[in-house]
Amino acid sequence: MTEYELFAVDLAREAARVSLPYFRGAFEETDKGGPGAFDPVTQADREAEAALRALIAARYPDHGVIGEEYGEDRPEADHVWILDPIDGTRAFIAGLPLWTNLIALRTEGRPTTGVIGQPYLDEIFLGGPSGARLLKGGAETPLAVRPCPRLTDAVIATTDPDLFTGAELGAWTQVRAAARLARLGCDAYAYAMLAAGRIDLVAESGLKVWDWSALVPVIEAAGGEVTDWRGGTPDGNGQILAVGDVGIREQALVTLRRAAL
């Protein structure tokens, strides 16, 4: 592993150390959403991000940080760590082991190292310059997407169709109708399963930079691809399409482009 990959794994383990004791336990919870919008944040979210920021500041004081809970610090730096301390807070609250710790290193504007950590399952999905691998139980297993050139054979996923706009929902419904199987409610864990060759396509919208940055290096290092709904490079906030086999990318984009922002 590279220096930054090793540090990303250290960060994932720190996030697990802080967040896992709260899972299925007692914790403070607040709603940061507006009227009619439930956007929960927990004590575990805040404490995990604070712990990660402290480690980054101690090891790489010249690096920037962008995090969901505490905002931006030098986002223009050449090296920026992007943190979602708990992606899938709703799953965390509900006691479902589909939440993850997302950690990415953006180098000169591009995510180059990423970690998807699931502490309850003792899983760290790592992607970067040295490849993609699953760290679990002291062992390392290479990650690789699976061949699936036809959408009609694909297993696809999204977190919640209710998060789509009307046009987006229509596009998703058409893609779902063409696929073999669709699964919902997996949050970022769906992208980990794509990198592991279990899921073939994930489509989502309304994502923030901390929601998707860690996913890109993991999926790309495993042989997949991440784009926006126009087929371009993800940039900022919005729509994401991840595929394991580029053969189904264009099949999905024919429909998704109609609702692309």
Sequence and secondary structure as in RCSB ss.txt:
>XXXX:A:sequence
MTEYELFAVDLAREAARVSLPYFRGAFEETDKGGPGAFDPVTQADREAEAALRALIAARYPDHGVIGEEYGEDRP
EADHVWILDPIDGTRAFIAGLPLWTNLIALRTEGRPTTGVIGQPYLDEIFLGGPSGARLLKGGAETPLAVRPCPR
LTDAVIATTDPDLFTGAELGAWTQVRAAARLARLGCDAYAYAMLAAGRIDLVAESGLKVWDWSALVPVIEAAGGE
VTDWRGGTPDGNGQILAVGDVGIREQALVTLRRAAL
>XXXX:A:secstr
  HHHHHHHHHHHHHHHHHGGGTTS   EEE S TT   EEEHHHHHHHHHHHHHHHHH TT EEEETTTEEEST
TSSEEEEEEEEE HHHHHHT TT EEEEEEEETTEEEEEEEEEGGGTEEEEEETTEEEEEETTEEEE        
GGG EEEES GGGS HHHHHHHHHHHHHSSEEEE  TTHHHHHHHTTS  EEEEEEE HHHHTTHHHHHHHTT E
EE TTSS   SSEEEEEESSHHHHHHHHHHHGGG  
